[in-house]
Amino acid sequence: MKRKNNLYNNICNMDNIIKAFKEVCKNTKNKRRVENLKEYKNIYISRIYDILINKNYKVGPYHKFTIYEPKKREIVSQNMQDKIINHLVARYILYPALLPCLLDVNVASRENKGTSEGLRLEKSFKRKCSINYKNYYILKCDISKFFASIDHDRLKEKLKRRIKDEDALKITFDIIDSNEKGLYIGSMTNQILAIFYLNDMDHFIKENLKIKYFIRYQDDFLLFHESKEYLKYCLIELTKFLDKENLKLNSKTRIYKNTNNFLFLGRNFQGRYARYRGVKRKLKSKMHQYVNNQISLNSLVSSYICYKGLCNKDFLINSSSIHQNKKK
C-alpha cells in the first residue's frame, strides 16, 4: 500500500480548524473552559492557524489525574489549544493514513465500531464455531500495561511505512515524544496510535497463524479455533511476536473451552455485564479510597445512593462509623 503524502496542509485549512474547534467545544465537559474558548474563538483559531502554517508547534504540558473505576488508571488532559491541534492531527493526518490498513476485526475507537461491534462479532463467531466445530476453544489474550509499554521508536518506524509527508511525521513525532513513557490515556491522537500499534499483530494472526475468527479491542483480543493444541502453539508464537514489540501478555491470558464462562469487554458468556466484583466489594473499595483521600466524600456518597437498594443495613452502618472515625 502506497504511503500517504500531502497530509500536513489539511491541518492548516481554516475550515478544518473551525470543525476541530466545534468538536472540542462539544466534547469538553468543563463548561467554564468551553465558554472561555467560545468567547475568544477568533483569537484561538487565528493563533492555531499561525502556529501550524509556520510549523512551530510545541506540545503544551499535560494535566494528569487518576481514576479508580473500573480500575486505577492515570489519565491526561490538555489545554484547549493543544486539544484542538490534537484533534486536527488525529482527524486529518492519522485517520487518512492509518485507518485504511486496519482490519475490520479491530473494533476499538472508530466510527461504527466500539464495544457493541466487538460483542456482536463475539456472538457471531461463537454461533459460527458452534455450527462448524460443535466443540471449540477460545484463546483470550490481554497485554500488560499496554499504553505505558508502547515503544516510541517502533511506533515511529511503523508510521514511516504509512506516511510520506515529513511535516506530518514531525508534528506526530513531537506529540509522541511529549509522552514520557509509552502513550498517555486521554488523548485522541494516542488513541488512534495505540489502535495502529498492534496492526502488524492483527495481520500476523490472520495471515500467518490463519485464524479465521479473531476479534481485538485495543489490547484485549480473542482467537477462536477447534483445536486447543493449535491455540497453545498460537500463544507461543504471539508471545514471541509481542516480545519484538516490547510487549508482554499478562496473567489473564488463557485458553477457554467454549462452555467456560469468561469476560470480554466487561460482559460475561451470556453477554450481560459481569457482577463478579459484587456491590459490597465495590463499596468497600470506595470506602478504602475515601479513607486514603483518593476520592471525595461526594463521590463516596454518590456510590452509596446508587447501590443503597442492593447492600445490607449492617454494611451501611459499619461504613458510616468508619467515616465518623476519619472525621475525628
N, C-alpha and C positions, 0 to 999 in steps of 0.2 A: 504494500500500500504506500502511495506517494506521501512524502512529508508535506505538511501544510505550511504555506507561506503567506505573506501579506496579512498577518493577523493583528499586528500592533496598531495599524491605522483604525481598526474597528473600535478600539477603546478611546481613540481621540475624536470620535464622531460625537458631535453635540447632542444629537437625538438619542444616542445610546447612553450618554452620561445622564440625560434627563430621565430616561427609563430606569436606570440604576438608582438614581436619586429617589424616584417614586417607590421603587421596590424596597429600598432600605427604610423609608418612612413607614411603609405598610407593615413591615416585619419587625420593626423595633418596638419592644414592649414599653420602654421608658418614654412615656408621653411628653415629659418635660423636655427631653433631648430632641424629640421629634418636632415639637413646637418651635424650639430654638433653631432647628435646622430649616424649617419652613420659613421662619422669619427672615433668615439671611440666605435664602435659596440662591439668588443670583450670584452672591459673593462666593458661596461654596462651589457652584457649578463653574464659574469663570476661573477660580483658583485651581480646581481639579483639571480643567482643560489646559491651563498654562503649564501645570506640573507635567502632565502627560505629553503634551506637544513638544516640550523642551527636554523630555526624557531625564528628569532629575528627581524622580520619586524615591523617597526614603520611607521605609515602613516605620510607622509610629509604635510607641510602646503598647504592650498588651496589658489589659486588666485581668488578673487571674482570680478565680474564686472556685470554691469546691461545692459540689452537690453530693447528696448521700442516697438519693433514690434514682434508679433501682439499685445502684451500688455507688460506692465512693469514686468520684471522678473529678479531675481538675479541668475546668472549662475556662475559656478565654473570651474576652470581648475587646473590641477596638473602638477608637473614637469614630465619629460619624464620617469624616473624610476618608479614613482608611477603609471603613466598611464599604463605601461607595466604590472605591478603586478595587477592593477585593471582589465585589460583585462583577465589575467590568471585566476583570481578568478571568474570572470563572465563566461568565456568560459568552464572552466574545473572543477568548483565546483558548481556554481549556476545553470547553464544550465542543466547538467545531473540530478541534484537533484530536480529542481523546474519545468522545462518545461513539464515533463510527466503528472503532476497533473493539468495543466491549461486547461480550456475548450477552444474549437475552436472559440467560440464567443468572447473570449478575444483577440482582434486583435492588441494590441499595441506592437511595437518594437520587433517583432520576424520575423524570416525568412518566406517569403511567406505570411506575414500579413501586417499590416500598414493601412494607411488611405484608400488606394484603396480597400483593402479587407473589411474594415468597410463600405464603401459606397456601395460595391457590395452586402453585406449582407442586408443593409438597403433597397436597391432596391428590392432584392429578397423577404424579409419579407413583404414589402408593397404589392407586387404582390400576395403573398400567402394569406395575410389577406383580400385583396380585393375579392379574389375568395371564401375564406371560410366564411367571415363575411359580406362582402359588406361595411358596416359601422363599423369602429373600432376606437380605441383610442390609443394614444402613451404617455407613461409617460417618459418624458425626465428629467434625473437627472444629476446634476453637484455638485461635492463636493467642499466645500470652502477650499481654500489653502491646497490642498491635500498633496503635497510633504512636506510642512512645518509642517503638522499636524500628520504625521506618528509617532506612538508611538514606541520608541526603544524597550521597554520591551516586548510589544505584538508581535512585529516583530521577536524578538529573540525566543520567545516561539513557534511561527509558524515554524521557521527554525529548531528548535529542533525536531519537529514532522516529518521533512523531511530528516534531515541529522544526521547521527550517528557518523561520524568521528569528534573527538574532536579537532584535529588540524585544520581541515577545518572550524569548527564552530568558533574557536578562531580568525583566521585571518579575517573571515567575520564579527564577532562582533567588532573587532578592527576598521574595516572600517566604520561600522555603528556608533560607538561611536565617530569617528572623525568628524561627523556631529554635530554641536552644538545643533540644534533643527530640528527634522524631518529628511528629506533626502535632500541634495543639488541636484539641477538640473545640469546635465552636466557630470555625472559620469556613466560609463557603468554598474557597479555593482548596483548603486542606481536605475537605470532604470529597471533592472530585479526585484529588491527587491520591487519596487513600483507596478509593474505588479502583483507580487505574493501576496502583502499585502491584496488585495481585493479578492483573490481567494475563501476564505470562503463565501464571499458575493455572488459570482457567483453561487456557489453550492446551497446556500440558495434560491436564486431566481429561479433556475431551479428545485430543488428537493423539497423545502418546499412550495414556492409560486406557483409552477407548471406553470411557464411562459414558453411557448413553443418558442416564438420568442423574443429574447433578444440579444443585442449587447453591448459590452463595449470596449471603448478605454481609457485606464488609468482611470481617474475619471469622464469621460463623458459617460453616458450609456442610452440606450433606452429599454423600455419594451412595447410590443405590446399586446393588448387584445381587445376583442369585448365589454367588459363591463367597463364603466367609473367608476362605483361604486367599482368594484373589484380592479381597479388600485388605487383608493383612499385608499382602505384597504392596498394594497401593499406599498403605500407611507408611511403609518403609521408604518407598520412592518419594512420597510427599515430604517426609522428614528430611531426606537428602536435598530435595529441591529447595525447601524453605531455609535450610542451612546456608545455601548460597545467597539467599535474600536477607540473611541475618535475622531470621525469624524462627521462633520455636512454637510448637504445639503445646498447649497446657494440659493439665491433668484431667480436664473434662473430656478430652478426646478418647473415644472408644467405639467399638463396633456393637450394634444392637441387632437383635433378631426382629423381624417385622412385627412380632406380637409384643415386644417390650415397649414400655412407656418411657418417653424421653421428652425433653423440652427443646423446642426450636422457635426462636423469635418470641419467647415468653409464653408459648402455648404448649399444651400437653398433647398426647396422642389423639384425643378427640377434637383438638382444635380450640379448646377452651383455655382461658387464662389460668395459669398454674397457681394453686394455693399452697405450694409446698412450704412456704415460709410461715403461713398462719398469721392470724390477726394478732394474737398475743405476742408472738415473736417480733412482729413488726413494731408494735407499740413499745416493747421492751428496748428495742434498738433505738427508737426515737427518744425514749427517756434517757438512755445512756448518752446519746448525742447532746441532749439538753444539759445533763449534769456536767458534761465536759465542754460546755459552751460552744458546741459545734453548730447548734441551731437555736433559734429564738423561742421564747415562750409562746409566741403567736403561732409558730409552726407546729409546736407540740400540741397546743390546744386544737388547732385545725384538724390534726390527725385523730385526736380523741373524738371530735364531733363526727368525723366521717365514719369511725368504726364503733361508735358507742353502742349500737344495737347488736354488735357481734361479740363483744367482750363481757366477761362477767363482772359483777359488782365488786368482788374481793380484789380483783386486779386493779380496778379504778381507784379503790380506797388506798391500796398499797402504793400506787403511783402518786397519789395526792400527798401521802405522808413523805415521800422522797422529795417532792417539790417543797414542802414546808421545811424540811431539814436543810435543803440547799439555801433557802432564804435566811435561815438562822446563821 
